[in-house]
Amino acid sequence: MSHIPLRLRAIGPSLCIAAALLMIGAPPAAATKIKMVFPGPVTTFSLPYLVAQKKGWMAGLEVEDVHVTGDANTMRVLLSGNADIGLVGTLNVLASIHAGAGIRAIHSWQPIGDYSLVLATGKGDKLADLAGKTFASSGPGGLPDQLPRLIMHKHGIDETSARFVQVGGHAARLQAVIGGRADATLVNTVTALKGVQEGKVTVVARLSAEFPGLGYVWNVVRTDALGKPELAAAFQTMTDIGIQGSRFIMANPDEAAAILHERLGDLDLAFLKAVVRDLDGENVWGVDGGLDPAIEEFTADLNMKLGNLPVAPPPKDVLEPRFVDRALAKLGTYQKK
């Protein structure tokens, strides 16, 4: 016969019931560590994330950064299961989904691209001067190859007169223009302003003005990861801090530039302050999560017209808004100051 006092016998079942109720009502525990893959070294598109790390907003989540070269390699790492989340260019995401990849975009730290079309100093200073020029591109079918043609066509300039040479990434394309191998190219703001600062190029067009609805990058996860509570909680944290970081950059551009300077020490702080202020002026950041369906629709439709996609997938097949919706329920929509 048991010698447990009657009072404890009565309390025991109550404690079990209470514990069970607590377990049922408890939110899923976040993964303490995840891996995130990026398509290149640290640059402006990860600034909201860098701000959140510096400010201690990660809520105990540790993120291991994996850096590879290009969107295609980033997608391969994500699909192989060697990363939990990846920052990928919108075209690669759309093409991968069309090819059957089980992925969804859950937010974006920089939904709008910050490309500039630049001409070598002495080769012209306006769009009409692009006629007959040689462009440095990243390769056939890429945005640096397609968008200059589209901009020229939009402004009534004969795009068939242009010649394109495959060079590589942003820095390599700028160097090709400076070195005389090409006359013009499409590069991001950091690269464009560096060329302007050195007196080597002139900006003749900004992508955000020419095509304000064109998407840049999304943060993407595998669909099978969405059903794992610990990963879903981590994805929520990454969404929350992206919105907080984006809003901080808009309110505190110089402090955000100083945080970026800690990772890009080879660039002058005053220069980075100018870059961040320029990006703020273009409204590129994901202040409300960066999942605007209109951006997905415009981006998919444009890439279909360019021949990069056979069909334009609808937003419901690309975007998973649950994390952004929850974040905005807590943080509210962005109010520009």
C-alpha positions in Angstrom: 0.0 0.0 0.0 1.3 3.5 -0.9 2.5 5.7 2.0 2.1 9.0 0.0 0.0 11.4 2.1 -3.6 11.9 0.9 -3.0 15.6 0.4 -0.1 14.9 -2.0 -2.2 12.3 -3.8 -4.8 14.9 -4.4 -2.4 17.6 -5.6 -0.5 15.2 -7.9 -3.1 14.9 -10.7 -3.8 18.7 -10.5 -0.2 19.4 -11.1 -0.1 17.1 -14.1 -3.2 18.8 -15.5 -1.7 22.2 -15.0 1.5 21.2 -16.6 -0.4 19.8 -19.6 -2.3 23.0 -20.0 0.8 25.1 -19.9 2.4 22.9 -22.6 -0.7 23.2 -24.8 -0.7 27.0 -24.4 3.0 27.6 -24.8 4.3 29.1 -28.1 6.7 26.9 -30.1 10.3 27.3 -29.0 12.4 29.0 -31.5 15.4 27.2 -33.0 18.4 28.5 -31.1 20.5 28.4 -34.3 19.8 28.4 -38.0 21.8 28.8 -41.1 21.3 31.6 -43.7 22.8 31.6 -47.1 23.7 34.8 -49.0 24.6 35.2 -52.7 27.8 37.1 -52.0 29.7 39.1 -49.4 28.1 41.5 -47.0 26.5 44.5 -48.8 23.6 46.9 -48.3 20.8 44.3 -48.8 21.6 42.7 -45.5 21.9 46.0 -43.6 18.6 45.6 -41.7 19.9 42.3 -40.4 23.3 43.8 -39.4 21.4 46.6 -37.5 19.3 44.0 -35.6 22.4 42.1 -34.6 24.2 45.2 -33.4 21.2 46.3 -31.5 20.6 43.0 -29.8 17.2 42.3 -31.3 17.8 38.7 -32.3 15.8 37.3 -29.3 18.3 34.7 -28.5 18.4 33.4 -32.1 21.9 32.6 -33.4 22.3 32.7 -37.2 25.3 31.2 -39.0 25.9 33.1 -42.2 27.0 31.2 -45.3 28.3 33.2 -48.3 28.4 31.7 -51.8 28.6 33.3 -55.3 25.4 34.1 -57.1 21.7 33.4 -56.7 21.9 30.0 -58.4 24.4 28.7 -55.8 22.4 30.2 -53.0 19.3 28.4 -54.2 21.2 25.1 -54.5 22.4 25.4 -50.9 18.9 26.1 -49.6 17.2 23.3 -51.6 19.9 20.8 -50.5 19.0 21.5 -46.8 22.4 23.0 -46.0 20.7 26.2 -45.0 17.3 27.0 -43.5 16.7 30.4 -45.2 18.3 32.1 -48.1 18.5 35.7 -49.6 17.9 35.2 -53.3 17.2 37.5 -56.3 13.6 37.6 -57.3 14.1 36.2 -60.8 15.9 33.1 -59.5 13.1 32.5 -57.0 10.4 32.8 -59.7 12.3 30.5 -62.1 12.9 27.9 -59.3 9.3 27.8 -58.4 8.3 27.4 -62.1 10.8 24.5 -62.2 9.0 22.8 -59.3 11.1 23.9 -56.2 9.1 23.8 -53.0 10.0 27.3 -51.7 8.2 30.4 -50.6 9.3 34.0 -50.0 8.5 35.0 -46.4 9.9 38.6 -46.3 12.4 40.9 -47.8 14.9 43.3 -46.2 15.3 45.1 -49.5 12.4 44.5 -51.8 13.2 47.3 -54.3 16.4 47.2 -56.4 18.9 50.0 -56.2 20.6 49.6 -59.6 21.9 52.6 -61.5 22.8 52.8 -65.2 26.2 54.5 -65.5 28.2 55.9 -68.4 32.0 56.3 -68.4 33.1 59.9 -67.9 33.5 61.6 -71.3 31.1 59.2 -73.0 27.9 61.2 -72.3 25.7 62.3 -69.5 22.1 61.5 -70.6 20.1 58.5 -71.7 20.3 59.4 -75.4 24.1 58.9 -75.2 23.6 55.2 -74.6 23.0 54.6 -78.3 25.8 52.6 -79.9 27.6 51.9 -76.6 29.2 48.8 -75.3 27.7 47.5 -72.0 29.4 45.4 -69.3 27.0 42.7 -68.2 26.8 39.7 -65.8 25.9 37.4 -68.7 23.1 36.7 -71.1 19.6 36.9 -69.6 20.7 38.6 -66.4 19.2 42.0 -65.3 22.5 43.9 -66.2 22.0 42.5 -69.7 18.2 42.9 -70.1 17.4 46.1 -68.2 19.6 48.5 -70.2 17.9 47.3 -73.4 14.5 47.8 -71.8 15.4 51.3 -70.6 16.6 52.3 -74.0 13.5 50.9 -75.7 11.3 52.8 -73.2 13.0 56.1 -74.1 13.0 55.5 -77.9 16.7 54.7 -78.1 17.7 52.0 -80.6 18.7 49.2 -78.3 19.9 47.1 -81.2 22.8 49.5 -81.6 24.2 48.4 -78.2 26.8 45.7 -77.7 27.1 43.6 -74.5 30.2 41.9 -73.1 30.0 39.4 -70.2 32.2 40.6 -67.3 30.8 39.5 -63.9 29.7 41.1 -60.7 29.2 44.8 -59.8 32.8 45.7 -59.0 34.1 43.8 -62.1 31.6 45.6 -64.3 32.6 49.0 -63.0 36.2 48.2 -63.5 35.5 47.2 -67.1 34.0 50.7 -67.7 36.9 52.4 -65.9 39.4 50.4 -67.9 37.8 51.1 -71.2 36.6 47.6 -72.0 33.0 48.9 -71.9 31.3 52.3 -72.0 28.4 51.6 -69.6 26.9 49.2 -67.1 24.2 48.6 -64.6 25.5 48.4 -61.0 24.2 48.8 -57.4 24.3 52.1 -55.5 27.5 51.4 -53.6 29.3 50.6 -56.8 27.8 53.5 -58.8 28.5 56.1 -56.1 32.1 54.8 -55.8 32.6 55.4 -59.5 31.0 58.8 -59.3 33.1 59.8 -56.2 36.2 58.8 -58.2 35.1 60.9 -61.2 35.0 57.8 -63.4 31.3 57.5 -64.3 28.0 59.5 -64.6 24.7 58.1 -63.5 22.2 58.5 -66.3 19.2 56.4 -64.9 18.1 54.8 -61.7 16.1 51.5 -61.8 13.9 52.6 -58.9 12.7 55.5 -61.1 12.5 53.7 -64.4 10.7 50.6 -63.0 9.6 51.4 -59.4 7.7 48.1 -59.1 10.6 45.7 -59.9 11.5 43.4 -57.1 15.1 42.9 -56.0 15.6 40.1 -53.3 13.4 37.9 -51.1 14.3 35.8 -48.1 13.2 32.3 -49.0 12.6 29.1 -47.1 11.6 25.5 -48.1 7.9 24.8 -47.8 8.6 21.7 -45.7 10.3 23.9 -43.1 7.1 26.0 -42.6 5.5 23.1 -40.7 8.4 22.8 -38.2 7.4 24.9 -35.1 11.0 25.6 -34.1 12.0 26.9 -37.5 8.7 28.8 -38.0 9.5 30.6 -34.7 12.9 31.5 -36.0 11.5 32.7 -39.3 9.2 34.9 -37.3 12.1 36.4 -35.5 14.0 37.0 -38.8 10.9 38.8 -40.2 10.4 40.9 -37.1 14.0 42.1 -37.0 14.0 42.8 -40.7 11.1 45.2 -40.3 12.6 46.8 -37.2 16.0 47.1 -38.9 14.5 48.7 -42.0 12.7 51.3 -40.0 15.8 52.0 -38.0 17.8 52.7 -41.2 15.1 55.2 -42.4 15.2 57.0 -39.0 18.9 56.8 -38.3 20.8 56.6 -41.6 24.2 57.7 -40.3 24.1 55.3 -37.4 23.1 52.5 -39.8 26.0 53.5 -42.1 28.4 53.2 -39.1 27.1 49.7 -38.5 27.7 48.8 -42.1 31.1 50.3 -41.9 32.0 47.8 -39.2 31.6 45.1 -41.9 32.9 47.1 -44.9 35.9 48.8 -43.3 37.6 49.3 -46.7 35.0 51.9 -47.6 35.1 55.4 -46.1 32.4 56.0 -43.5 31.4 59.4 -45.0 30.9 57.6 -48.3 28.7 54.9 -46.7 26.6 57.6 -45.0 26.0 59.0 -48.4 25.1 55.6 -49.8 22.6 54.8 -47.0 21.0 58.3 -47.3 20.7 57.7 -51.0 19.0 54.3 -50.5 16.6 55.9 -47.9 15.6 58.4 -50.6 14.8 55.5 -53.0 12.6 53.8 -50.3 14.2 50.4 -51.0 13.9 48.9 -47.5 11.3 46.3 -46.2 9.7 48.6 -43.7 6.5 46.6 -43.9 8.0 43.2 -44.6 8.7 43.6 -48.3 6.0 41.1 -49.6 3.9 43.5 -51.6 2.0 41.3 -54.1 2.1 44.1 -56.7 5.9 43.9 -56.7 5.7 40.2 -57.3 3.2 40.6 -60.1 5.2 43.4 -61.9 8.5 41.4 -61.5 7.0 38.2 -62.8 5.2 39.9 -65.7 8.3 41.9 -66.8 10.5 38.8 -66.7 8.0 36.9 -68.8 8.0 39.7 -71.3 11.8 39.6 -71.3 11.7 35.9 -72.0 13.3 34.9 -68.7 10.1 33.1 -67.6 7.6 31.1 -69.7 4.7 32.1 -67.4 4.2 34.7 -64.6 3.4 32.9 -61.4 0.7 34.6 -59.2 1.6 35.9 -55.8 -0.1 33.0 -54.0 2.4 30.6 -55.5 5.4 32.7 -54.5 4.7 34.6 -51.3 3.9 33.3 -47.8 2.7 36.3 -45.8 1.9 34.7 -42.4 5.1 36.0 -40.7 4.8 39.5 -42.1 1.1 39.6 -41.1 2.0 38.6 -37.5 4.9 41.1 -37.3 2.7 44.0 -38.5 0.0 43.0 -36.0 2.7 43.6 -33.3 4.6 46.5 -34.8 2.0 48.3 -36.9 2.4 49.6 -40.4 5.2 52.0 -41.1 4.6 55.6 -40.5 7.1 57.8 -42.2 8.5 60.6 -40.0 
